[in-house]
Amino acid sequence: MSTLKIAIQKSGRLQSESLQLLKSCGINVENGRDQLKVTIGNFPLEVLYLRNSDIPQYLEDGVVDVAIVGENLLVEKGNKVKIIERLGFSKCRVSLAIPKEIDDNKLSYFQGKRIATSYPKTLEAFLKKEGIESEIHVISGSVEIAPNIGLADGICDIVSTGSTLFKNGLRETQVILQSEAVLVKSLQIKPAQQEILNRLVFRIQAVLRAKNTKYILMNVPNDKIEQVSAILPVLKSPTVLPLAEKGWSSLHSVIDEGTFWNVIDELKLAGAEGILIVPIDKMVI
């Protein structure tokens, strides 16, 4: 029986969120301590825990079929793989930062300066595009310390909340790249594995839709149903069910969570009452 080999980060936040996504798709990954390869019992999937920096090359070589990685890693490595789904978690950015006492937010500050980074290819491409000539110092870890020990005038690194920069006396000035977790596949994937991947992507898309979507119920006077329905940005027409109270109906629909807050006042003014918002676990269309 064919199986799909998926690589995820060996440890860290990206690993835990990747496993949570698989769990939401009905795929439970049960592995013992230090186990680096796990075969799933209820889905033709084999999970490999790999070093984050190794995953893009394993994909390009066809050692694994798919992987969940940060988009920033793909940009830096430049491997030939295909992004098939943006997953919406592990969001971060690759940014330039300088000592907080320097009052200069312009990119021109870095002209002729020394920049320490773990993302030399990403940084080099950005500087070339912007016409900035800088000296790049490649550091594998603890980039934030470079300005404090006189190694560099600024840094280029991953930023999530900015707390690490703040603790090391730095502040963010330029965002080079926005990144999030992505599902990517090898260009060498075989037809049998592609078929399994299609099934996995179907589940993932159902989970992702549900994350930002809510089920909405409200009581509406019958003569206001058309007006209220026109306000709701729904997939299709809403479901309307008669209530025991004469002249009223219960209107059911699906709405984007962000959109709801933009139309709540309109719904109330149009006559909607008893508005109830319910989370959606999965959403298949």
Number of C-alpha atoms within 10 A of each C-alpha: 4 10 16 23 22 23 30 22 23 17 12 9 11 21 19 13 15 23 19 15 19 16 12 17 19 13 19 16 18 12 13 9 6 8 11 12 16 16 17 16 12 10 15 17 21 18 21 20 18 17 12 19 14 13 27 27 18 18 25 20 16 18 16 23 25 31 26 26 26 23 22 22 19 22 14 17 17 13 17 14 19 16 16 12 16 17 20 12 16 18 17 19 18 21 20 25 25 26 20 15 9 10 9 13 15 9 13 13 16 21 13 12 15 20 25 28 26 20 23 19 16 21 25 16 13 14 17 11 9 11 11 16 15 17 15 21 18 15 14 10 10 11 22 26 18 20 21 14 9 10 15 21 20 28 31 26 25 23 20 15 11 13 12 13 23 14 10 15 17 24 23 21 15 15 15 18 16 14 23 17 23 23 22 24 25 23 15 14 19 12 9 12 17 15 12 17 22 11 11 18 15 14 20 21 19 17 21 20 17 20 17 14 22 22 16 20 21 20 21 28 20 18 12 14 20 12 16 21 20 12 13 22 16 13 10 9 13 19 13 19 12 14 15 9 8 9 11 18 21 21 23 19 20 24 18 18 17 11 13 18 10 10 14 15 11 15 21 15 11 18 17 22 15 11 16 12 17 11 13 15 14 17 16 10 7
